[in-house]
């Protein structure tokens, strides 16, 4: 796609202190064409490069799959009939080859140090299986001033217990409930 950055691995499948740093990023999407490219670009901008990005198109009627496919390597696109984000995440996990799993919703963005900081926790704390990050909410740019006023959006970072803030060992993964 025009204007897309070419992906070049910065770390790839490097081993540090015996830790396999291959991270599979799974992005479930349903009709998320409006934001998907920015979400993928935020993964490609990571200080610690992802091993692979798996976009699972959950029955979209828009251009989501085409947008993801336009990135080429390392983005892989899986398609399924609409079954929900839990089922889409599970499908991505089944296709993943990394030692770690990270999830990103198609309308979310990652700070460039997200994976590096989380992986540092795994390097420091033996036996750790899961790390969450803080999140910072933001208003979508298309909202009017009146809409922004009605939506609470604290400016400070806060603990994020959501899939987009999660990094975990693939061996510790338990499937997402599919009816969520």
Secondary structure, DSSP 8 states (H G I E B T S, - for coil): -TT------SSSS-EETTEE--EEEEEEESS-HHHHHHHHHHHHT-SS--SEEEEEEES-SSSHHHHHHTT-TTEEEEEE-S--HHHHHHHHHHH--SSEEEE--TT----TTHHHHHHHHHHHSTT--EEE-EE-----TT--HHHHHHS---SS-EE--SGGGEEEEGGG-----TT-
